Every structure is written in structure tokens, then in C-alpha cells.
Amino acid sequence: MEFTAVIVALLAATSVLLLGFGANLLYLTWHAARLKSPRQPPAGHGDEPLVCVQIPVYNERYVARRVIDAVCALEWPRDRFEVQVLDDSDDDTVAIVAGRAARWSRRGVSISHVRRGSRAGFKAGALAHGLKATTAPFIAIFDADFVPPADFLRRTMGAFGDPEVGFVQARWGHLDEGYSWFTRLQALAIDFHFLVEQAVRSARGYFTNFTGTAGVWRRAAIEDSGGWSARTLTEDLDLSYRAQLRGWRAVYLEDLVVPEELPVSIDAYRRQQSRWATGSFQAAFSLLMPVMRSGHRPAVKFQAAVHLLAYAVGPLMLVQLACYPVLLLSEAHHSFPWAVPAAAVWINLVSASPWIGFAVAQTRRGRPWWWGAPALLCQVVGAGMSFTVMVAAARATRAGGQFVRTPKYQIVHRGQEWRDQAYVRAGDPRAFGEALLGVAAFITLGIAITGREALIAVYSGVFALGFLILASMTAIEFLEVMTLRSLGLRALRTIRAVAPVAGFLTACGALLLAAAQMPQPFEDGFAHWLVAANLAATGHLHDPLFGMEDTWLPGYHLVGAGVLRLFGPGNIDALRVAGVLLGIITLGIVYRLAPTARQGRLAVALLALNPVFLFTASATVAEPLMTALLSAAALAAIRARTRLAAALALLACLTATKAWLWVGAAIAFALAAQLAAMGRKARLGVAPRWSLRTGGVFAVPAIAVLLFLQLGFVPVSHSLARGSLEVMSATARGSLPGTALSRVFELGSMFGLAALPLVVFGVVGLVLALRSPRLAGGTAALRFLHLPAAAYLAAVFLLVAVGAYSGSHRYLYPVLPSLALLAAATLDRNPAATRLIAVGASAILSVAYLPVFASFALDNQGLIAAGRAASGTRGVLLTDSPVVAFYSGKSPADITGSQSLPLDPDQAVAWIRQRGVPIRAVG
């Protein structure tokens, strides 16, 4: 109990800190939204001071030439302008710099190529060394990947008319923002820093920082503050704060943009963030006390503390994540205030809401607010970076350290190759830690789902996704780099074409596996397990409880028996994993069915996040197998692979009677299209010919199986009759409405709401596709997929209305792939914000429906207790509940249902005694 109390106290403490960070973020965002960008008057002509521009360089063969050319082209009197290239390189960058320096020197620029002979002090040491070699009163600094505009000095030097101004900072732009989704996310984060944080801090007189580049320093401010120091890895932040503590002011020019090159590699980005985080913590450790002891007002001190400790948010949230498994596992044994962890999650949601600030930053940049919507993904990546930041915090307890630069490759257009360049280091070992933490967060997610702690499940899911995304990106980059080096560009192109889709489907599979951690929500799932387990154990297809083998088709039970023979008859989790694999296969088929890659990704995301799909694919029911087969048959038919389509349709019809509805609709539409085509030919005077492809002959084997089953093994009338009895029983118990309209409304409202984004956009997509079939992939896609899905859905609602079907949400599962593709086709015609909102709505619905599906499992608690009570008994188990049968742990041969009892009561009692059936009362 004491340990649990410590954990709760730790949660409370970290939550208070995170609340402070979150509240301050919203405070800065609110002021930024009301802020107008001030304009600084440019420097005049005739009295310009001497300016020295320093370019610190270390092994920058790809960008050194570009930055030297841009700096030497700055507009400033040549006699008051000098350039220092502070070159610590040990590769061919030295020759490149020497060549460019000589060229610009011949053109009248005072440029010096400064070589120290060592990297002592790294960047700080190079800047200090260069400062000694010039008498210029003003020092401009540019990193090698920046490209300053020609009027940079004119627009910055005017601010130094105020003798208290110590440095001027310009805003960063982005040369390669559109290179990938990863660079776009980085650009969003940097825009937020400059257009919200930096802007408000500067405007309200708070401490701000020189960012190491794209700015100008007054030499007197550097020297008065103690000069450049290598005691931290962020020499810029360190000097900025020391200067402001000495009374120097900072000026931020928001309207002056200096573009830079963003890291295109995840490993390069991780190294950059590690260096920045280490340096920030080092600066915080050395500067927080001087700031607190200074004479500045409390608001300035508070903002300085938040600024210096900004990187602590990730580790604090990681600490909380580590606390939740302890609490979840302790719940059954200890009593503790669950309001604390619940409140902690809500506080974290507040503190992890930078998307508001990102949206404001984009509006201040002149873009619509929805350009900041991908910040939700930034939060996921930020959660994944928390391990790297935690390691950096530990490293920051020692001063100094190695300055690991971020390699740049002069990326100028989308698709430009960099993996075969020098400086590429693939395979960061920190990815292993991220992968392990991702698995741990994934396990926590499962525990939270089982415990019906939805908020903790979401919180854990964000971290699991973040860690696994970063680890996967590292693995993919490593594979790409090794492939390029070993096999060449052609092999790399193949890997790059497959890897994103594979990674996307892997993430969806992880989501399905997370859903599979929830207790089995359907009693039917246990019934299917029992039939499959009996088949695996005895070789006979028989339902021990109800003898319903003539109602359920054998396809799923045959597959299930194979799985159970391999993993053990009682391993229902193996069946659930098999369902997850079938769900992934369905997602892959949906991707292949989409007419474009973007529509494919969107359709897969919408489908994977749909709660009906999510919680049905992870259950032991027949719908995932049937849907995978039907979708594959549609894909084969669309691709004109008639024989394969016929075989897949046949297998689907052996899996569930509902497949007959689908195949029948496909046949009807195919025949209608064939007859229409023949009629058109006849009117044109062309002899009509019957086409096997459009005539629906692919479904002939399925029709033959239907006739065989109807005449012999499992007549369709049995399924309808049993369904009608189930409806009558449920109606009598009051668990199902008695009128047709009420049943239809319940199915459409309760479970239609779960698929609301798919239904809304899917219906619009179907209407558009009927007018222009190419929008949905062509006429064949309409004929073999979308129209059969619509007809199937109509038939299901009709059967529910007449009382033949009870109206389970699983009836909607087979139409979800079609709806997802149609919805993606509709959303593809809309702005990116609309697409993102639709995907987000699906995710929110999944979270909202989590308690609904969990309640289904909760209804089985009494049956589970009865099964466990029977597990220690000998003899035959007599029960009508497959849940009791599963939790009894008995062999299927020792399980039977009441249908085995003689009708005569005395004979029934004798039957029970003869077989040694124990009687247990479970209260």
C-alpha cells in the first residue's frame, strides 16, 4: 500500500508540473493570437559599422558552397564587411571552402578561411577563436545549412541603434519543408517556436534566446557576458541568458525569414534533438539559480524557468506512463484514489495540446488554421522522442560533451536521394530502447483496455505509437541504406515502394492486437471456438452444445481447427490473432482496391480505426474470414482474374450464409450489365456475345455449392429458422425490440453511429461513383464490390426487419471495406483538413465505443465464474453456455448441452447421474 501511495504521489507531482507547462503554452498561444508583428526600420546608408559574418563549418561538403555564396552576396559596403569561414573539417570540405573563399576574394570580398587544427570547444570554440581574429563590433552568424537573403544585414543592423540591444534574431524558414511528411512536421514545430513562443517572449520582455544562427551579436555583449563557452552543448542558449542577466536586450525580427534545411533522416533528427535537449538541461542546471536570484520581475523568472526546462515535458510524461501499470495491476489488491490517475491523464491532455499553438502559428504565417492540424502527429512523435530526451537529461548532469552535428545534403526538391551520401549514419542504437518501450506501452494499453480505463488506454496508445513509429522509421532507414549500398538504386526503389505500406499495415496490426487485449466481447466467439476445438480434437464437425453444425457453415471452423491443432485446443488467443491477421489481409486488399495510393492510405486508416472493424476483427467469429475472402474475390474479379475470383467466392460461401447475399448481388449486377451490353449491341446491329467475365460466371461454383448445401448438408432455411428463434427469444427477454421498425432503428442508430464517418462519406462516394464510376475505381469496382455491398446491406436490414436476423453489429462488417473506399474517394476531393478530421473522428468513435464493447464482455462475468467453478470438477460438463465451457478448461469431448438430455425428467436425472455430471451453484 505504501508503494502505491508513492506512485500516486509521484503522479500528482508530475501532473502539477505538466499542468504548469500546458497552461503556459495556452497562455503564450493566446497572446500570440493577438500579437501584431512589429517592423524594424532598416539600417541607413553611409554610416554602416564593420560587420564580420562567421560561418562555422565542420564536414559540410554538400552545403558549404551554398552558404558561402549567399553570405558573400549580402548587401553591405565591401569596406565594412568581412567573412570568416571557421572550418574545423577533416574531409574534402576544406578544399571546397578554400576554392570558394579564393573566388570571392578575387571579387573584392574580405573573406578568410580560418583553420584551428583541432575541434577544441566545438562550435563555441570556433566562434571564440574567430572573434579574436577580428575587430568588428558586430558579429553575424550563419550555420552551414542556412541561406540568408541579400538584405539581411540592412534589416537587422537598424535594431542596434538602441545601445542596450545585445543581439538580433531572425525567424527560421524551411528550404525542404515539402520533402516528406516528416519534414513538414518539423517545420510545424519550428514555426510554433518562432511565431508563438519567440514572438510572445520578445514582445512581453521575457528572456528569449539566440538560436545559434540567423542572427547578429554586438561584440560588447559577447565579451561583457563572458564570451562563448563550451560548458553546454547549446552555447547559443547559454550566452543568450548570460547576456540578458547582464542587462542586454534581445530583438526578434519575425518578418525577416532565413531559410534552413531540415533533417530528412530520423536518425539525424534524433541526434539533433538529443544535442538540443542535453544543452538545454545543462543550461538550466547552470542558469536557473542566477535567473531566480536576479532582479527581474516574477513573470520573467517563471517564463525563463519554463523555457529552460521545456524539454522536461517528455520525461515527465514518460514517468507517468511508467506509473500506470503499477496502479492498474495493483487495483485488485489495494485501494487508492483513482481520481488522481484519471485527473493526471486529463492534465496531460491539457499539457499535450500544442496543436492549438500550431494552428495559431500557421495563421500568423498567413496560412489557414488547419495547416496546424498535423500537430496531432507531432505529439505522437514527441512522445516517441521522450526516451531520447530522458537519456539526454541524464547526460546533462555532466558539463560539456561531444557536439554531434546534424548532417545536411542540400535537399532542394521532393524525392531527392540522400541515402547514398557521405555522413549518413543509419541504425541509431536508441531505437532499440524505443522499441522496447513501445512494446511496454502496448502491454499497458492492453491492461488498461481490460480494466476499462479508456483514458489511460489512449495515453498509453499515444506513447506506444510514438515509440514504435520512431523505431520503425530507424529500421526502415537502416534497411534502405544497407540495400542501396549493397544492391543498388533499383533494389532501393523496390524497398521504398513496399516499406511505407508495410509499415502502415504493421501499425494497423498493432492497433488490432491492442483491441484483442480486451476480453472476448461476444458469446458467439466462444461457440465458434468450441466447434473448432471439437473438430481439432475429434476430427468431427459437431457443435457439442446445440448441434448447430447444420446452421453454421464449416469454413471458419476448419481454419480454426487448424490453428488450434497447432497452438492447442484451449488457446482462444491464437484464434484471435488469426482474426487480426485476417483483418490485416483485408486492409491490404482495401489498399490494392483503391485507385490511388493516397486513397488507399486514407481508406485503410478509416477502416482500421472503425470500432466495428476493430473489435470484430479481433474476435473469434466468422465475419473477418468471410470479408477477407469476399474482398479478395472482388479484387480478383476487378483485375479480370475470373478463376481466382470464382475460387475465393466459393470459399466465402463455405464460411457464412451471409456471403450468399453478397455473391447473389454480384451475380445479379453482373448479369444486368451483361444483358444491357447485349441490348446495346443488338440495337447497333452487332451480334451479341455472352462474356464470361461480365456475365458473372465467376460465381458459378458458389451457386453450385449453395444448391448442394441447400439440398443436403446445411439448408439455408435452417439458418433463417434459427435466426428467427433467436429473435423471438431475445424479444421475449426484452433485449431486442418487438417491432420491425424498432429493430431496424436500433441497428442503424447504435451501430450505424459507430461507422458514421464511413456511412456519411461512403454514401456520398457511392452517389458520385454512380455518376462517374472512375472516381471509385471504375465500372468493375462498382459491379463487383460497391453495388453488391449496398445490396447486401439492404438485405440485412430487410432480414432484421422481418425478424430473420437479430441485428448484430457484425452484420455491418462485410460492407466496411466498400464504405471505406467510397469515403476515401469522397474525402480525396476535399482539403487535407477534412481528411484529417474524418480520420480523427473515426479514432474518437473507437475510443467512445470501447466501453460499449467492454460491456458486452462484462455481461459474461457470471458465466466466467461458473466456468471457473466447474474447472475443478470431474465428469461431463452440462451447460448451454460456450463461455462456461471455455472457462471450465475441459476437453470438448467432456462438454455437452441440454439438447443431449432425454425429454423425460426422470430419464434426464438418470442420464446426469450416469455420466457423473456435478451440480454447482455459483453466487
N, C-alpha and C positions, 0 to 999 in steps of 0.2 A: 504493500500500500504506500510506503514511503517513497519507493522508486517511482510509482505512478504519480504521486504528488509532485515530485521533482520534475517529471516530464510535463505535467500540466503547468507548473510554474514557468518552465522554460518556454512553453507555447505562449503563455500570457506575456512574458517579457519580450520575446521576439515579435509578437503581434503589435505591441505598443510601438516598437521601433519601426516596423513596417507601416503602421498607420501614419506615423510621422512622415516617412518618405512619401507615401501615397498622397497625403493631404497637401504636402508641399508641392508635389508635382501638379496637382489640380490648381493650387494657388498660382504657380508660375504660368500655367496654361490660361487661367482666367485673365491675368494681366497681359499676357501675350496677345490674346484675342482683342484687347482694347488698345494695343500699342500701335503707334504710327512710327514708321521707320524714319529716323532723323537723317538729314543730309548734311554732310560735312563740306564746307567750302573748299575748293581745290587750292593747292599752293599757287602763289603768283609766279610771275616770271621776272627774272632779274636779280633776285636775292636768294637763289636756291643754295642751301647748305651742301656740304660734301656728304654724300651718301655712299656707304660701302654695302654692296649686296653679297651676302655669304651663301654659298651653296654647298652644304655638307654632303659628301658623296662617299659611299662605300659599295663597290661592286654593283654598279648600275649601268651596265653596258647598253641596255635597251632604251633608257630614258635620259641618260646624261646629255646626249647631244640636244635633245628637245628642250630641256630646261635651260641649258646654257644659251641656246639661240633665243629663247623667249626673254631671258633676263637681259641679254646684251641688246635687245631691241627695245628696252624700256625707254620711254621718252623723258630725258633729263639731260641737262647740259653735260657734254662729254668731259669738260674740265672739272666737274664737280661730281663725278660718277666713277666708281671703281667696283670691280667684281673680284671676289675671291672664290675659287673652287677648292674647297677644303677636302682633298682627295686622300682617303685612307685605303683605297682599293688595293687589292693584290691580284687582279686579273687584267684582262685587256681593256677594262675601263680606263686605266691610266693612259694608254695610247689614244683612246677616243677623246678624253678630256684634253690631252696635250694638243691634239690636232685642232680641236675647236677653239681652244684658247689662242693658238697661233693665228688662226684665221681671223678671229675678232680683234686680235691685237693689231694685225695689219690694217684693219678697217678703222683704227683710231680709238678702240675701247681699251681702257686701262684694266686689263684682266690678268690675274696671277693664278698660276696653278700651284697650290700650296700642298707640299708633301711633308708629313711629320716623321715618317719612318716607323711609327707604331700606332696602335689604336688606344693608347692610354686615355682613360676617361671617356672613350667612345665619342658620341656626338657632342657632349658637353665639353670634352677635352679639345675637340677640333674647333669648336666655336671660340673657346677661350684662347687657343693658340692663334687663331685668325685675328682676334681682337687686338692682340699685342702687335700685329703686323700692320695695323692701320691707325691713322689719327682721326678718322672720320667721326663726327659727333653723332651720326645716326647710322644704325645697322639694320638693314633689311635681310630677312632670312627666308629661303625657299628650300624645301625638300626637293629631292630629285624628280619626284613624280608630279610636281605642280607646274602649271603653265600660266604665269601671271599675264594679265592684259597689259598693253603698252602704256596705258595711263595710270598704272598702279601707284607710282610714286607721286604723281600730281594729285591723286585723290587721297593719299594718306598723309603726306607731309604737312598739309594745311592744319591738321589737328595739333601739331606741335607748336602752334602759336601760343598755346597755353603752356607756360613753363612747368606746370605740375604734371603734365602728361608724360608718363614713363614709356608706354608702348601703345601701339595701334594694331588692332587685329581685324583682318578682313574675313568674310564668310567663305567657307569652302563650297565649291561646286563639284560636279562629277563628270569626268570625261567618259566613263564607261557605265553609266547608270543602267542603260538598257541592255547590257551584255547578257544578263541572266536574272532569274528571279532572286538569286542570292545577292547580286549587286544592287538590285532595286531595294531590297530590304535594308542593306547597309546605308543606301542613300537616304531612306526614310529616317533612320536613326540619327544620321549626321544632320539632316535638316532640322530634326527636332532639337538637337543640341544647340544649333546656331540660331534658329528662328524662334525658339521658345526660351530655353534656359539662358543662353548667352545674351539674347536680346533683353530679357527682363532684368537679369543681374546687372547689366551695364546701365540700363535706363534708371534703375532704382538705387544705384550707388552701392550695390553689393560687390563683394570680391568676385572677380572673374579671372580668366586665365588666358595667357598667350598659348596658342596651340602648337607651338614648335615650328610653325611655318606660316607663310602668307601674312606676315606682319612686319612692323618696323619698331625697333627699340631706340630709345635715347641712350647713348653711351653712358651718360652720367648716371642714369637709373640703374644700369647693369653694375657699374662699379660701386655705386653707393650701397647697393643691396648685397654685395659680397661676390658678385660675378657668377659665372656659370659653375655648377657643381655636379659631380658625378655620384653624389651620395644617394640619389634616386634615379630610377630609370625613366622618369618624366622630368627631365631637367627644366622643361618649359613651365610646368605647373609649379615646381619648386621656386624658380626665380620669380614668377609672377606674384606669388603670395608674399615672398620676402620683400619685393618692391612695394607692394601695396601696404604692407605693415610699416614700411619706412615712409609712407605718405604719398607715394607716387600714384597717379591716376591712370586708369586704363580707358581707352576709347575703342568702341566696337563699331565698325562700318558695315552695316547689314547690306547696303546696296552695292557694295564692292565685292564681286564674286571672283574667286580664283579657283579654277577647276583643278581637280586632282584625280588620280587614278585609284579606283577602289580595288581591293584584293579580289581576285577571281577564284582563288583556291580556298577551300575550307581550312586547310592546314595553315596557310599563310594568315588567314583571318584569326585563327585560334592563337597563333604566335603573337599577332599584333595585340589582341585583347589581353593576352597574358602579360605582355610588357606594360600596357597601359594600366592594367589593374595592379600589378606589382608596384609600379611607380606611384600610383595614386595612394595606395596604402602606405608606402614609405613616406610620401609627403604628409599624409595625415598623421602618422606617428611622430614626425618631427615638427610639424607646424600647428597642430591643434592647440597645444598649450599656449604658444605665443599668441595665437589668434584670440583665445579666451582671455588672456591677460591684457590684451590691447585695449585702447580707449575707445574702440568703435562701439556703436550702439548695438543692443542685443540682437536686433533683426539681422544685422550684418554678420554677427558671430554665428547665429543659427544657420544662415544660408551658407556660410563658409564651411561649417561642420557638415551639413548635408552634402555640399559639393565635394568635399574631400573624401567623404565616406560613401559616395554614390554607388561604388562597386560592391558595397556590403549587402545590397538588397538580395542578390542571388544566393550567397551563402546563408543568409538568414532564412530564406525560403527553403533552402536545402535542409537546414537544421530542422525546420518544422516538418518537412517531408519525412525525415528520419524518426520523428516523434510519433507519427500517426500509426505505424504498425504496432508499436508498443501499446498504444491505447486501444487499438482495435482488438488485439489479441488478449488484452487484459480485461476486456469488458465482461467476460463471463465470470471472472474471479474477483473483480474489485469494483467498488463503487466510486465513481469520480464524476465531477460535473461536466457532462458532455456539452454544456453551453459554452465552455471555454474553447475546446477544439472547433466547435461549429462557428463560434464568433471569430476564431483565428482564420478560418477559411474565408469568411466574409471580408475580414480586414484585408486579407491577401488579395481578394478580388478588387478591393478599392486600390491597394497599392500597386496592383498589376494592371492598371488601366491607362497605360500611356497612349493607347490608341486615340484617346481624346486629344492629347497633346500632339500626336502625329497628325491628326486631322487639321488642327489649328495651324500647325507648321505648314502644311500644304496650302491652306488658304492664304497664309501670309506670303507664300511663294507665288501666288497667283493662279493656283490650281483649284479645282473643285474639292470639297472636303473629303469626298470618297476616295481620293488618291491616298489618303491615310489609312484606309480600311485594312490593307495587308499588315498593319501593325499587329493584328492578332497573331499572325505568324511570327512577327518579330518577338512577341512574348514567348512563343514556344521555343524559338532559337535561343532567346535569353535564358530560359530555364535550362536548356541543354548546356549553355556555357557556364552554369553555376559551378560545376566541378572544376573547370579551368580557373575560375576566379577564386575558388576556395584554395586551390593549390598556390595560386599567386599570393593570397593573403598570408599563407604560411611562409612563403619565400620572402615576403616583405619584412619579416622580423629581422632580417639582416640587411644592412645598408649596401648600396651599390648593386653589383651584379652585371651579367653579360647583356649587352644591348644587342638583341637579335632583331635585325632589320626585317621589314616586310618586303619581299621581292615584288618587283613590278616589271611588266613586259611590254609596255607601250601598246596597250589594247585600245584600238581605235574603232573597231566595228564588231557587231554581233557575229558569233561563230568563229572568231579569230582563234587559231590554235596557240596554246601556251605550254601544253604538257611536254613538248619536246625541247623546251628552252632550258638554258642554264638556270641555276638557282632553285629548280623545282625539287622540293623535298616532300616526298609522299610517304604517308604512314606515320602520323603523329601517335606516339605511344599512349597519350592521354585518351585516345579514342577507346582503348580497352576499358579504362575506368568508366567512361561514359556508357559503354555497352553494358557493363555490369550494373551500374546504377539504373540504367534503363530497364533492365530485367527486374531489379529490386522494386522500382516504381511500378512496374507492370504487375508484380505479385501483390503489392499494396493495393493497386487498383482492384484486383480480384477479391481481396479480403474486404475492401470497402463495399464492393457490389454485393458480396454475400451478406455483409452486415447492414445492407440498405442505407449506407452513408453516402448519399449521392454527391454531396459537395466535396467530400474527401476523395471520392472516386474521380470527379472532374479534375481536382487539383493534382492527384497522382497521375492522371492521364496526360495532363499537360507536360509534366516532367518526363514521363515515360516516352512520350512522343518526341520531346526536345532532345533527350539523350540519344534515343535511337536514330533520329534523323541525322544528328551530327556524326555519330559513329558510322552510320551507313554511308554518309557522304565521304567520309575519310576512306572507308573501304572501297567505295566506287572509284574515287580518285586514284587510290593506290593501284587498283586493277587496271584503270585506264593508262596510267603512266607506265606500268610494267608491260602492258600489252603493246603500247606504242614503241617502247624501247626494244622489246623482244621480237614483235611480229610485224610492226609497221603500221602505217596510217590506215590501210584498208581494214585491218582487224580492229583497230580502234573505233572506226566508224560503225562497225557492227556492234561493238560493245556499247557505244554511246546511244545507238538506236534502241537497244534492248534494256539497258540498265535503268533508265528512268521509269519505264513501265514496270519492270520487275520490282524496283524499289517502291513504287506507288502501290502495287498489289501486295507487297510484303507488309506495308503499313496497314492496309485494309485487313490483311490476315491477322495482324496483331490486334486490331480492333475487334475482329470476330472472336479471337481467342480470349480477349478480355470479357466479352459477353458470355463466353462459355464458362467463365468462372462462377457465374450466377447459378444457383440451384436450378435443376430442371423444372421449367415452368409448366409443362403440360403432362397430364397423366397419360395421355396417348403415347408420349415418348417412352414411358416405361412399358406400355403394352407392346410397342414395336420392339423394344429390347427383348422382352420375354419371348416373343415369337422367334426372333433371330437367335437368341441364346438356345432355345429348344431345338431349332434347326441345326445349330452348330454342335450341340451335344448328342442329339439322337439321329440326325440325318433326315428327320421327318418335318415337313412343313405343317405345323399344328399350333393352334392357339390354346394353351393349357387351361385358360380361364373360361373363355366364352365360345371356343370353337369357331372363331370368326375368320379362319383361313379362307373360307369361300367368299368373304367380303373384301378383305384386303388383298390386293394383287401381290405377287411374290417378289417383284423386282428389288425393292428395298431390303426385304428380309434376306434375300440371297446375298446381297452386298454386305449387310450387317452380320450375317453368319460368317462370312469370310473374315471380316475384321475381328470378330470375337474368337474365331478359331486361332487367329494369330496372336491376340493380346489377352485372351482369357474370357470365359463366358460372363463373368461378372463385371467386366471393365466397360461400363457405360460411357466413361470419359473418352475411350477410344472411338466409340460411335460418334460422340460429339465432335471430336477432332476431325473425323471423316466428314461430318456435315460442314465443318469450317472449310475443309479442302474443297468440297463441292461448291461452297459459296465463293471461294476464290476463283474456281474454274468458271463459275457464272460471271463473275466480274471481268475475267479475262475475255470471255466471249462477248460481253457487252462492249468492251473496248474495241474488239475487232469488228463488231457490227456498226460502230459509229462511222459516219462518212469522213470525219476529220479527226486528227489526234486531239485537238482541243475539246471537241465534243465528246470524244472518248473519255478523256480525263474527267470532264465535268459529269458525265453520266455515271462513271464509276464512283465518284465522290458522293453524288446524290444517292446512289443505290446503297453504298456501304454504310452511309450514315442514317439510312432509314430504319426506324426502330423495328418495323415488321420484318424486314430483311435481316437485321442484326440479331434479333432474338429467335428467329425461326431457323436460320442457317446454323446456329449453334445448338440446336435441339436435335433429339433423335426421332425425327419424323421424316416422312417420305417426300415432302414438298421440295427440299433442296435438290434431291436426286432427279425428281421429275422435271424441275425447272431447268436444271443444267442440261438435261437431255433435250428438252423442247427448244431451248435457246440454241444449242448446238445444231439441232436439226434445221432450225430456221436459217442459221448461218450457212450451213451446207446447201440448203435449197437456194438461197440468195446467190451463192457462188456457183450455182448450176451443177453441184455435185449430188446428183439425184440419188444414186445408190447409197451414198453415205447418209443422206437425209432420210431415206427410207429406213435404214437400219436404226438410226437414232430415234426416229418416230416410233418404230416398233418397240424399242427398249422403254421409251417413255410410257407407251400404252401397257407395258407389263409392270409398271411401277404404281400407277394410281388411276382409278377410273376417271378422275378429273381430266387426265390427259386426253381422254377420248373427246371431250368437249372441244379442246384446242385443235386436235387433229381434224375433227369433223368440220370445224370452222375453216381451217386451212384448205381442206378439200373443197368445201363449198365455194370459197372465194377463188380458188384456182380454176374450178370448173366454170364459174361465172365469167372469169377473164377469158378462158378458152372459147366459150360459146360466143362472147362478144367479139373476139378476134375473128372467129369463123364467120360471124354475121357480116362484119365489115368486109371481109374478103369476098363473100358471096355478092354483096351489093356492088363491088367493083368488078365483078365478073371473073374473079380468080377462084379456082377450085379450092375450097377449104381443106386444110390438112390438120389432123389432130397432132398436137405436140405433147410428147411425153412429159416435158418439163413443166409446161404451164397447165397441163391437164390434171395435175395432182396425182399422177400415177405413183409418185414417190411414196404416197401414203397407202398404197395397195396392201403391203404387208401388214400395216397396222389395222386395216379393215379386216383382213383375214383373221388376225388374232382376236379382234373384237367379236367376230362371228363365232370363232372357236370357243372363246370363253363364255359367250352368252349361251351357246348351245350345250356347254358341258361344265367346265371347271368352276367358273365364278360368274354366274349371270349378273348383268348389271342391275337387274331388279332386286338382287339381294342387297346391294349397296344402298339403293334408294329406300328399300323397305327398312333396313336397319337404321338409316338416317332418319326416316320418318318416326320410328320408335324412339330414337334418341331425342328428337324434337318434342314428341308427346311427353316423354318422361321429364325433360327439362322444363317444359311448360307447366306440368303438374306441380313440380317443386317450386315454381316461381322464379327460377333462374333464367328463364327465357320468356319474352313477351308472347302473349297468346295470339295477337293479330298479325296478319301478314305485313301490314304497313309498319307496325312497331318493330318487327324483326328486321325489316329492310332498313328502317331508320337507324336502329341500333348498330347494325353492321356498317352503314355508311357514315355515321357520325363518330362512333367510338374509334373504329379502326381506320376509317377514311381520313380522320383528322391526323392519324399517325403518318399518313402518306400525303399530307396536304400540299407541300411544295411540288411533289411529283404529279399529283392529280391536277392541280391548277395549271401548271406549265405544260403538263403532258396533254391535257385536253386541248389547250391552245395549239400545241405542236401537232396534234392529230388533225385538227381543222386546217391548219396551214399545209400539212402534208397532203391532205385530200385535194387541196387546190394546186399544190406544187410538190409532187412526190419526191423530187430531188432533195428537198430540204430534210427528208427523213431517210435518205439513202437510196431513193429510187422506188420504182413501182414494185420490184421484187420484195423489198423490205416491207412495204405496205401489205402485200399479198400474203407473205409467209410469216410475218411477225406481228405487225401492229394491228391489222384488222382481225386476225384470229384472237389476239389478246383482248381486243374490245368485245368481240363476240363471246369469248369465254367469260369475261366479267359480267356481261349482261345475263348469260345463262346462270351464273352463280347467284346473282341477285334474284332471278326468277325462281330458282330452286329453293332459295331461302324463303321467299315469299309464300310458296305453296307448301312449305313445311317439309321438304325432302332433305334439306341441309340445315344444320343448326346455326350456321353463320359464324364460324371461327374466322379469326383474322388470317389464319394460314391460307384460306381460300384466295386471299389477295396476293399472296407471294408470287405465283407464276406470272402475273401481269406486271410486276415491278420492273423487270428489265426493259420492257417496251415503254413503260411510263418514263423511266429514267432517260432513255434515248430520245424520246419525244420532248421531254422537258429540257434536255441539253440542247436540242435543235432550236427550241424557242429562246432559251437564255443566250445562246451563241449570237443571237441577233441584237442583244441588249448590251448596255455598258458593263464593264468589268465589275462595277459596284453591285449591280443587280445580281450577277452570277455569285458574287461572294456572299451577298445577303441570303440568297436561296440556299447555298451550302451551309451557311451559319444557322439558318432556320431549321434545316434537317438535323444538324448536330444538337440544337436546343431541344427539338422534339424527342430525340433519342434519350437525352437526359431526363426530360419530363416524363417519358413513358417508362423509365427504369423502375419507379415504384409500382407501376401498373403490372408489369410482367413479374416483378418480385412478389407482388401479392398473390399471383397465381401459384407460385411455389409455396408461399406461406400457407395457402389453403390446404396443403398436403401435410402439414406438421403432425396432425393426429395420426394420419396413415403411416407416416415415417416412424412415429413412436410405436405404433402397433407392429410394424415390420421388425424393428429392432428388438421388441419384446419377444417376438417369435423366433428370433435368431438362435436362441439358446435351447430350443426345444427339439425333441426328436420326432420322427414320423412325418407324415404328409401334412403340408400346409394347405388348408382350405380357405380360400379368400376370393373375393371378387374385385380386389384392388391390385393392379400391377405394381403400385407404389409399395404396398405391403410385401408383395412377392419379391421385389428387388431388395428391399432393406432387410428382409429375412436372411439373405445370404444363402438360401437353399438352392439346390440344383433344380433346374426346370422339371426334371423327372419327379421331384418330390413336391410339386406345386400343382394344384388343380382348383377349379372354380365350382360354384354351386350348381352349375349345369351338369356336373357329374353325379350329383345326388339323385337317388331314386325319388319319385314323386310322393310315395307313401311315407309319412313321417316316421313310422316305426322302422321301416326299411332304411330310411336315411340315417337314423340314430345307429342302427346296427352297422351300416356302412362306415360311419365315423369311428365307431369303437374297433371295428375290424382292422382299420388302417392306422389306428393309434393316433388319430388327429387330436392334438391338445387344444384345450379351450382356454383362452387368455382374455381377461378384461383389462383394457388399458384406460386409465383415467387421467 
